[in-house]
């Protein structure tokens, strides 16, 4: 280090820390999962997650869905894109292109590990979906921008 000089670390600190899981590796250290930083997500990533959750209609015309299955599908689709690394000896869901994320996660993680990861992922999903953001401005600013307000056609 040079006396009197200072160094500025310009690397942004990831906002989503490593998630420590309750299980242990062979060496006794905890298993972990690294998730993608929220600032690195693209809208297309969210669109892919939205496609993973579907309500189906059965042959009788009745809707066939399970609220919990839909919630699990949403989290698993998210984790399939969000996991950038982990301590398990198997490839991450993103590295297993041919396999669905729920299959990779289901065969790799124990139930308590998945539950811990799910709880860590839910606030991030909410943030990416815009939960808690202020409502877009409306009124003269929006009208001036050509955005219809209160059902009025744009001028």
N, C-alpha and C positions, 0 to 999 in steps of 0.2 A: 504494500500500500504506500502511496506517496504522501509524505507529511504535508499537512495543510490542504490537501485535496479532498474533495468529497465525491462520492459516486451516487448517482441517481438511478434507482432501480425502476425502469419504465415498464417492466412486465406487469401486466395487470394480474392482480391476485384473484384466483377463481373464487366465485361466490358460492359455489356448491362444493363443499368439502368432501373429502373421502367419507363414505358411509362405513362405519365399523359395525360388523355383524356380530351376533352373540356367539357364534361358533369359533372354534380354534383350528388353526392349521396344524400340520404334523409337528412343527417346531414349537407349538404352544402359543404363537402369536395369533391375534384375532384375524379372521377373514375380513376382507374389505371389498368395496365396490367404488370405483370412481365414476362420477356422472359428468356429462357435458355441462359446461358453464351456460347459464341461462342466456347470456348475451350472444352466444354462438348459434342459437337456434334460428332457423329460417321458417317462414310461414309454411313452406312445403312440408317441413317436418311435422307440423301440427296437422296439416291436411291428411297426411298418411295415417296419423293416429286416429283421426276422425273416421277414416274409411274402415278401420279395424272393428269398429263397434256398429253392429247392425241389428235391427229388429226384423225378424223373419215372419212370414205369414205361412201357416201350415196349409195342408190340402183342404181343410174345412173352411178356410178363410179367416181363422182366428189368428191373432197375433201370438207368436211363440217366442217368448223371451224371459230371461231371468235378470232381475235388477242386479244381483250380485255378480252374475257372469258378465254382464255388460261393464260393470265397474272394474272387474278383474281384467277384462279384455283391454279396457282403456289404459290401465296401469301397465300391463304387460307390453302393449304396443309402444307406450312411452319409453319403458325401460329398454326395449329392443333398440331404440335409437339413442337413448341417453347414456347407456353404459359404455364407457370408453376403455375400461380395464377392470380386472378383478383378480383376486388371489387364487381362484380355483384353477385346477389344471386343464380344464376344458376351454375351448374358444368362447368368446362372448357371443351374445345373440347376433350382433352385427357381423361378426366374422363367420357365422354359420348362415350364409345367404339363403341356402335352400330350406332351412328349417324355420318354422314360425317361432317368434320370441317366447310364446307361452310354453312351447315344447322344450326349448333350451333351458329356460328358467325353471320349469317344473322338474326337469331331470337333473338339474345342478344344485338348486337351492333346497334346503330343508324348509318346512313351513314357517318356523320362527325367523329364519333368515329372510324369506320373502316378505313376511309381515313387517320386519324392521325396514327393509328397503322400500316397501310400499308407503309406510308412514313418512319416510324421508322424501319420497317422490311427490306425494300429494300437494304440498305447498308449492313446489316448483311447477307442477302442471297448472295449478290455479294462477300462478304468476304469469305463465306463458299465455294462458287463455284470457288474460286481461282482468281477472278478478281483482277488485280493489282500486282499479284505475279510475280517475275522474271521468265523468261522462263527457263526450265530445261537445265542444261549444256549439250552440245553436243561436239563432237570431240573425241580426244584420250581417255579422261576419260570415256565417254559413251561406246566407242568401247571396251576398256579394261574390262568394266563391262559386256560385252556380249550383249549390246544393239545395234541393227542395227542403223547406221547413214546414212542418205541420200539414203535410199532404199537398202543399201548394206546388204547382209546376215551377220549374226553374225558369228564370227570365233570360 
